[in-house]
Each structure stands twice: as structure tokens, then as C-alpha cells.
Amino acid sequence: MKLYDGGRAPNPRRVRIFFAEKGVPLPELIPVDIAKKEHRTEAFRRINPAQRLPVLQLDDGTALAETIAICRYIEGLHPHPPLFGREAKQQALIEMWNRRIELGLFSSVSAVFRHSHPSMAELEAQVPEWAEINREQIDDHLLVLELQLAANPFVCGDELTVADITAGIAIDFMKPSRIRLPEDFVHIRRWHGDISARPSWKA
Amino acid sequence: MKLYDGGRAPNPRRVRIFFAEKGVPLPELIPVDIAKKEHRTEAFRRINPAQRLPVLQLDDGTALAETIAICRYIEGLHPHPPLFGREAKQQALIEMWNRRIELGLFSSVSAVFRHSHPSMAELEAQVPEWAEINREQIDDHLLVLELQLAANPFVCGDELTVADITAGIAIDFMKPSRIRLPEDFVHIRRWHGDISARPSWKA
């Protein structure tokens, strides 16, 4: 296997942290420089028509794109520890929380970054008004996460799951997006301190 | 179980079609009128803090939100026919295609609808420029689907999967979003004709 990797960008980090939490060594990494638009070349489009990173290339040549699809494949090969849950209800709740974070907090932070950060001006048609609308929604998204973490050590209960990786990376991504985490979200701060101290978080 | 349902909106339809394709009878439906903003009430926020539809309420009171989380729960209870795939690689490819369509075509069509349709002006802070940027991306997203369907009867091969439901509903959603499907996407037209003739599509 080979992993087409995008360095410090959020989705490549999610996949590398997932490998680390599973205790699975990373495959050979093929760096793709997003700042140099290497993911926008015709050669890379043939690997992933959506021109996103990361992509896991299997030994039979299959190019597996989309962060969660890659993570789910690794979960299938290495079921323990289960990061997508055990039985049907738990699996469904982890899927719900992972998506709730992706479609809420993660999506809004990404929109702020993509539509307001100067480094993205060359990669995106930036719409400052869209950045502002998303910026205004972030406290509501954070509140949903705060209430969940007030009642649970991790997003889905007593153990770390893929939803914690998604949520933790969304919080990390606030910094380059120039969004402050308000002081009074004390449960998010406790949980984010815990997960970002894990060895996997350096992956 | 009870299903908080949103009528003709795309995500409620995805879930009802999924039940039909599984051959599982729908649970009791609780209609929530999106046009009347019934999903924006405080009472509904306590059921789903993201204030989206549909939501499956389990017999133990658990509120399971997010379309794909609901579908995955039903797949867990009723594994056959498998609409999320059988072994690890096939499951990962179905996850990839489902997400590729959701984050590409479905997301862009939704953005056009939400940010340009007059009926949404009361529900959304509309950004016409964001609608136009998304409108311009739709042919690229369609081309990705067209090339896949040129080589496969269904999105992920010889059998219908959850990715076909997502993609078919995205195509259906183009009509109220006032986006034409170009004539030359002949494989999309053939496949969409096939799936929308299935009994499940009336669900």
C-alpha cells in the first residue's frame, strides 16, 4: 500500500492519527504538496477525480479516496481496537457524531479557512460573505460538542473513536483559520487537552 | 421505533428509499413540516441539536440523526441485501463513492437550492455568489459520475448500493434547484431512468 499524503492539512492528519490509534504502521508515504497545487495536476486527477487528499493506493492498484473510507478500510483489516464501534447501535451513534461534527463544526471551520485565509486565494474562488456566515455558526456547533463532552469523557462515551479524531482535528484547524475557542467551553478544553497529548496526535 | 420525517426533502427520501430497498417496513412516521420551520423549534432541537431531518427514535428513546447513520443502523439489524457492501475493500469503495457524491454533486446541488431558491430565503441567509460558484462546479461533478456509470451498471458495480440512493436523489434534487442535466450524460440518464423506475423510488 501507498498513502498519497498532504502533510499538515486536516484530512491527511486524520488518516495518519487513525493509523496510529489502531497501532498499524503507516504505509509508504508519497508527499503531495497542496501549496504547489500538486493535487490539481492531471496526473493526480487520474488517481482521485475529486483531487483531494489523502488517497490510499492498494497493492492491486485500487485508489481509495475519502478520509473516512480509508479509515473504514483499515478498521476492516484490523478490527481492534474498534474505532467505528462494536454493535449496530453504537456504530450508528459513532457515525452520527462523526457526521454531525464533519457537517457542522469541521465544515464551518474549513469554509472560514478556505474563504478568508490569504494562502487560499490562489486555490479557491473566495467568497468573504460565505466565510462570515460560517464564522457566525461556529459557537453553535461548539455548544453541541460542549454539551456532549460535559456528559462523556470522549465524544461517544468512555473510549476514543473516529469521531474524536474528526472533532479534535476540527478544533486544531480553528487556529490557522484564526478562530478563538471561547474560554468557557471548559469540557472541550479538557477533552482537547487529553486527546492532543496522546502519542497519535503527533502523527 | 419512530421516524421523524421531512416529506419530499432529499434526506428523508434517502432514508425511506433505503428502508424500501432493504425490504424493511417503515416505522411510524412523525411528519415535521420544514416549510413551517417545525425543525427549528426548541422541542425539535432537543431531539436533534443539528435541527436536521430525518431522525430515527429508537424504542429506548435514543434519537439517531444523520441519514447515513440511520441507514447503517438498519443495515446492522437487517444485513441482507447488503447496501453498504460485503468485505472490507468493497465496503470502503462504497463509502468512498457515497462520500464523493455527497461532498461533490449533492453538496453543490444543495448549495444552489439553499442559496438561490426563493422558498429558502426565509430559512437561510442566502449568498447568491455561493450559489453561482456551486452551480459552475456541477458539470465537473456530473462528469465524475458519468465516467463511473459508463463502466458500471450501478455506481459501485453490478448491484445497487447506498451510493446509488445518494446519487439518484442528488440528480432528482437538480430539478427544484433549476439545474438541467445535459443531454450528453447518457450513462447518468440510463442509470437514473433505471433506478427511478424501481418501486422503492416512490417511498
Interface residues (C-beta under 8 A of the other chain):
Chain A: P49 A50 L58 T62 L64 A65 E66 I68 A69 I70 R72 Y73 G76 L77 E87 A88 K89 Q91 A92 L93 E95 M96 R99 R100 L103 G104 A125 V127 E129 W130 I133 V144 L147
Chain B: P49 A50 L58 T62 L64 A65 E66 I68 A69 I70 R72 Y73 G76 L77 E87 A88 K89 Q91 A92 L93 E95 M96 R99 R100 L103 G104 A125 V127 E129 W130 I133 V144 L147
